[in-house]
Amino acid sequence: MKFFEDIEIGTRTELGSYTFTAEDIKRFAERYDPQPFHTDEDAAKRSHFGGLVASGWHTASVFMKLQAQVILQRNLELSTTGVSPGFRNLRWLKPVYAGDTLRYSTAVTRKRELATRPQWGIVFNQVTAVNQHGEVALEIETSALFARRDASASSS
């Protein structure tokens, strides 16, 4: 079990990598973001991107998949990890082309106790996805609730 008190600011977690194939890009886009530069290779070549690119939502969804896999692999109990109250500052900084591989990681940036729910604390993370050229393609500030070991204790 991992509790709020166990989480240290600065802790970095490598989530893994994902290669975006043309087939995956088109399949995701046809269902969720059917813009021509995501679904049609010829139209994408004529676009300002110059080639088929993944939907930003696709790149963010891969982050969620990889993060969930890490949580499951580490057998973190859902009783200690709560829901996420949301994210901020989602930025798509570089297009992700068919064949690109993104390496995802997250780093704890801050945390705080919740005055209205003393049994929980909130942890904030900076998520980054870096392509094979070392360029940051995606950034997101995320947050998640974690159970406190002792709701009456103070955290660091």
C-alpha positions as CSV (number, residue, x, y, z in Angstrom):
1,M,0.0,0.0,0.0
2,K,1.2,3.5,-0.7
3,F,-0.2,6.3,1.4
4,F,-0.1,10.1,1.0
5,E,2.7,10.3,3.6
6,D,4.9,7.8,1.6
7,I,5.0,10.0,-1.5
8,E,8.0,12.3,-1.8
9,I,8.2,15.5,-3.9
10,G,10.6,15.0,-6.8
11,T,10.0,11.3,-7.2
12,R,10.1,10.4,-10.9
13,T,8.4,7.4,-12.4
14,E,9.1,6.1,-15.9
15,L,5.9,4.8,-17.4
16,G,7.2,3.3,-20.6
17,S,7.2,4.0,-24.3
18,Y,4.7,3.7,-27.1
19,T,5.2,3.8,-30.9
20,F,2.4,5.4,-32.9
21,T,1.7,3.4,-36.0
22,A,-0.3,4.7,-39.0
23,E,-2.9,2.1,-38.3
24,D,-3.3,3.0,-34.6
25,I,-3.4,6.7,-35.4
26,K,-6.2,6.2,-38.0
27,R,-8.2,3.8,-35.9
28,F,-8.2,6.2,-32.9
29,A,-8.9,9.2,-35.0
30,E,-11.8,7.6,-36.9
31,R,-13.5,6.9,-33.6
32,Y,-12.6,10.0,-31.6
33,D,-11.0,12.8,-33.6
34,P,-11.8,12.4,-37.3
35,Q,-9.8,15.2,-38.8
36,P,-8.2,14.5,-42.2
37,F,-4.6,14.9,-41.0
38,H,-5.3,12.0,-38.5
39,T,-7.3,9.7,-40.8
40,D,-6.1,10.2,-44.4
41,E,-2.5,9.9,-45.3
42,D,-2.9,11.8,-48.6
43,A,-4.8,14.6,-46.9
44,A,-2.3,14.7,-44.1
45,K,0.6,15.2,-46.6
46,R,-1.3,18.3,-48.0
47,S,-1.9,19.7,-44.4
48,H,0.4,22.0,-42.5
49,F,1.8,18.9,-40.8
50,G,3.0,17.4,-44.0
51,G,2.2,13.8,-42.9
52,L,-0.1,11.7,-40.8
53,V,-0.1,12.8,-37.1
54,A,-1.7,11.4,-34.0
55,S,-4.5,13.2,-32.3
56,G,-3.4,14.9,-29.2
57,W,-6.1,13.1,-27.4
58,H,-4.5,9.8,-28.6
59,T,-1.1,10.8,-27.0
60,A,-2.9,11.7,-23.8
61,S,-4.8,8.5,-23.8
62,V,-1.6,6.5,-24.1
63,F,-0.3,8.3,-21.0
64,M,-3.4,7.1,-19.1
65,K,-2.9,3.5,-20.3
66,L,0.7,3.4,-19.3
67,Q,0.0,5.0,-15.9
68,A,-2.7,2.4,-15.2
69,Q,-0.4,-0.4,-16.2
70,V,2.3,0.9,-13.7
71,I,-0.3,1.1,-11.0
72,L,-1.5,-2.5,-11.7
73,Q,2.0,-3.8,-12.0
74,R,2.9,-2.4,-8.6
75,N,-0.2,-3.8,-7.1
76,L,-1.2,-0.5,-5.6
77,E,-4.5,-1.0,-3.8
78,L,-7.3,1.1,-5.0
79,S,-8.3,1.8,-1.5
80,T,-5.3,4.0,-1.0
81,T,-5.4,5.7,-4.4
82,G,-8.5,7.8,-5.1
83,V,-9.9,9.4,-8.1
84,S,-8.2,12.3,-9.9
85,P,-10.0,15.6,-9.5
86,G,-8.7,16.6,-12.9
87,F,-5.7,17.9,-14.8
88,R,-4.4,21.3,-15.9
89,N,-2.2,22.8,-18.6
90,L,-2.4,20.0,-21.1
91,R,0.0,21.0,-23.9
92,W,0.7,19.4,-27.2
93,L,4.2,20.8,-28.0
94,K,5.3,18.7,-31.0
95,P,3.3,16.8,-33.6
96,V,3.5,13.0,-33.2
97,Y,4.0,11.4,-36.6
98,A,3.4,7.8,-37.6
99,G,6.4,5.9,-36.5
100,D,7.3,8.2,-33.6
101,T,7.9,6.7,-30.2
102,L,7.1,8.7,-27.1
103,R,8.7,7.9,-23.7
104,Y,6.3,8.9,-20.9
105,S,7.3,9.8,-17.3
106,T,5.8,11.6,-14.3
107,A,7.3,13.5,-11.5
108,V,5.7,14.6,-8.2
109,T,5.8,18.4,-8.0
110,R,3.8,19.1,-4.8
111,K,1.3,17.7,-2.4
112,R,-1.0,19.0,0.2
113,E,-3.5,17.8,2.8
114,L,-7.2,18.4,2.2
115,A,-8.8,20.4,5.0
116,T,-12.3,19.3,3.9
117,R,-11.4,15.6,3.7
118,P,-8.7,14.9,6.3
119,Q,-8.6,11.2,5.3
120,W,-7.1,12.2,1.9
121,G,-4.2,14.2,0.5
122,I,-3.8,15.5,-3.0
123,V,-0.6,14.8,-5.0
124,F,0.3,16.9,-8.1
125,N,2.5,15.5,-10.9
126,Q,4.1,16.8,-14.1
127,V,3.7,14.4,-16.9
128,T,6.0,14.5,-20.0
129,A,6.2,12.6,-23.2
130,V,9.5,12.8,-25.1
131,N,9.9,11.7,-28.7
132,Q,12.9,9.7,-30.1
133,H,14.6,13.0,-30.9
134,G,14.6,14.1,-27.2
135,E,11.8,16.7,-27.9
136,V,8.9,17.1,-25.4
137,A,5.7,16.4,-27.4
138,L,3.2,16.4,-24.5
139,E,3.0,17.9,-21.0
140,I,0.2,17.6,-18.5
141,E,-0.2,18.6,-14.8
142,T,-2.1,15.9,-13.1
143,S,-3.5,15.4,-9.6
144,A,-4.7,12.4,-7.7
145,L,-6.1,11.7,-4.2
146,F,-4.2,9.4,-1.9
147,A,-5.5,8.0,1.4
148,R,-3.7,9.3,4.5
149,R,-2.2,6.7,6.9
150,D,-3.4,8.7,9.9
151,A,-5.9,11.5,9.1
152,S,-5.0,13.3,12.3
153,A,-1.2,13.4,11.5
154,S,0.5,16.2,9.6
155,S,2.3,15.5,6.3
156,S,5.7,16.6,5.3
